Every structure is written in structure tokens, then in C-alpha cells.
């Protein structure tokens, strides 16, 4: 009989310890966990919640950026003008002038420049300049600029006639505007 009583007590104890517990999740404490029957806090929650424990900043090394919009579509066509129009005299005849408008943007304040390259010997002397200013703010927005080339003492007799005879190119250069 003692054995049967012991087995019964053990069975009741086992059933009592495996009975489902009522729980609620506590979201307002410094430690998120579950309270079993409103009594003790359990360190491992019955339902796992996402908890942000650290925010790490992400940074990037940004280089200088400059872009000319549709650069390959732009061209300068020199047209004959009075030498006085480009600040030259009769001894500099024949004189030519041509300009192109284009958009440029950058992420730093910059100063535009130019570098001329001759094809053949038709051009005697020439120079390039920016009409309206050669600086662009570094705000990343598009800004319109106008690049002009003037030529004098040209030797048009060295070229075959045509509407658009190639005489050279101009490189657009940039540097920080400091």
C-alpha cells in the first residue's frame, strides 16, 4: 500500500509540474521576458522579440565628381567674323569665332579651364574662353556654361572647302575653386 501511495503522489506531482502556465509578455522593463502566472520572470521568453542592441554608422569615401551633360554631342563650329569682333586688327585676318553651350555639374566648387589641340596647320593662333563665367558651385545641380573659341591668322587656303572641316579640339579641364 505504501508503494501505491508513493506512486500516486509522484504521479500527481508530475502532472502538477507539467500543467500549462498562463503567461504575459512584459515589454516595459529593462529586460524583455515572460512572467509565468504573474509570478517570477523567466529569462528566456516564450516568444522571441527583435531587440536592437547597437546601431553602427556606415560611411563612404566620396571622391570628387564632375560631369558634362551629353559631352559627345557638343561641337564648336567656327564662323568667319570681323577681326574687331574678337579684339584683333586687320593684320590678323581672317578671323573666326564659335561657341557651344553645355551643362555641367559637380560635387565640389570648381573652376573650368580649357586646352586646345590643333589638327593640321589651318589655325594660326587661337584661344578659348568661358563667356559668362568659368566657376561652378559644388551643389550637384546642372549649371549652364558657354565655351567659345576664337581664331585669327587662319590659313584657310591650306584646307579643302567644306562646311565643317575639322581643325582641332578643345579639352574641358577642371580644378577646385579655392
Order of alpha helices (4+ residues) and beta strands (2+ residues): alpha-beta-beta-beta-beta-beta-beta-beta-beta-beta-beta-beta
